[in-house]
């Protein structure tokens, strides 16, 4: 089951606005504590009511400084910590995020907790460095009404005019990324050099077939967490041994002609695939003049492996971006794709992550990625739908908001994929 969660924010309504649905979802199966500094009597009372609606405990402190945050962490020993983005556009958000992050190492060394640290969303999902880089997207559909009810408690704030519509818009935006009605986004932050591993980072969507009480983990990771970047190299010796055991379990004789060297070949293939080095990803060239239009690369083919069935899937990919101050080397567009596909993956995750990787590498918000996939887990098993292709897209910045630009990109990109 998920461990306890501590959320530290700058303002009384921040918990509801940026992470309310996730906190309410987590509170169903683990303790949730919200830490905010005291304001005035009215806002303190609103914070208390909002936390109650979410099912969380509220801890109000005179000042959210380094010593206070360390003390709170030592006392609460939370497994998960959530706060504002470190590069938030709001200066008070940035100050709190920096304080919380600086306070984490000593409690972690002393107690082993927190083991996971995440930053939340922000105004229009834009930080000082560009779009929010979501490592985890949590399906918030089941608790979004609770989030909005808790947010509406803060009647002294412009909820109906401003914060409410923004929360609705962001919830739908992130929900569209994972095919749900509402979602909330979070970014993993290293603690003492370590990122969260493969355990569920937050309380996320539960499979429809299993209620939370019967699922072995209680909750599961949402559809599009970013692939762990600190995966251990493949243990080829162990993989070879296990492949031999698999052949025996399948009723085969691993010592017969044709299979004697199969365990080694199979282990070597996994090593070559998962330990793939995509090469340098940061090559760019300064623009001497303003190009002003988009760069589009089509006809890219990539292979990955479905993490649900360990069967391959093939992707036809088109990527587009509008350069700002620099242009990327064309090969880097492909290398960013390779860096994501050489893993146990999902097509949706690849599309999402490559778009955000390119946005960061090219220092532009205007990126679009289109993928069409043929999945062997559908064509050779289950429904055996050999003609089915799945299409996913991720459009950021003006590639989504500018209808003319979006249409021009799609006219060139989509026929190549279909």
Buried (B, 14 or more C-beta within 10 A) or exposed (E): EBBBBBBBBBBBBBBBBBBBBBBBBBBBBBBBBBBBBBBEEEBBBBBBBBBEBBBBBBBBBEEBBBEBBBEBBBEBBBBBBBBBBBBBEBEBBBBBBBBBBEBBEEBBEEBEBBBBBBBBBBBEBBBEEBBBBBBBBBBBBBBBEBBBBBBBBBEBBEBEEEBBEBBBEBBBBBBEBBEBEBBBBBBBBEBEEEBBEEEBBBBBBBEEEEEBEEBEBBBBBBBBBBBBEEEEEBEBEEBBEBBBEBBEEEEBEBEEEEBEEBBBEBBBEBBEBBEEEBEEBEBBEEEEEEEEEBBBBBEBEBEBBBEEBEBBBBBBBBBBBBBBEBBBBEEBBBBBBBBBBBBBBBBBBBBBBBBBBBBBBBBBBBBBBBBBBBBBBBBEEEEEEEEEBBBBBBBBBBBBEBEEBBEBBBEEBBEBBE
